[in-house]
């Protein structure tokens, strides 16, 4: 009975906001831990993927307060914005996955530098390039070979679907 109540709570706006704030905080803690304790420096696309998590914490806290106050329009707006935030992060992470897997080129300065031109030009481009490239996978899990961008794509898409489920379960008033 307690488990059923807990699961039911997860599919309420307050439950979603609390869960997503927790997951976003956990994702940021994991990213910072991998960066500062395990030496995995982030590339520019990795840094872009952190922004939606920070936004989600902010939106989630505001949404939780609005839900507790009973503001129906505010609750729906926060749920919709939360879903869009994770949809955007899904797109960023999927783009990053494609860059890592060499399916397409990354952002300017995010991949291997252009090696055409004189030796001085090539050296200048190499020196100007960021030290961490987006087209390299610095870590992949040993079981499936998935990178952090791959996992982020999956997690963000699941949270997006979660937001849609809760949003469409709300009464239409």
Secondary structure, DSSP 8 states (H G I E B T S, - for coil): -HHHHHHHHHTSHHHHHHHHHHHHHHHHHHHHHHHHTT-----HHHHHHHHHHHHHHHHHHHHHHHHHHT-HHHHHHHHHHHHHHHHHHHHHHHHHHHHHTTSS--STTSS-----S-HHHHHHHHHHS-SS-TTS-S-B-TTT--BHHHHHHHHHHHHHHHHHHHHHHS---
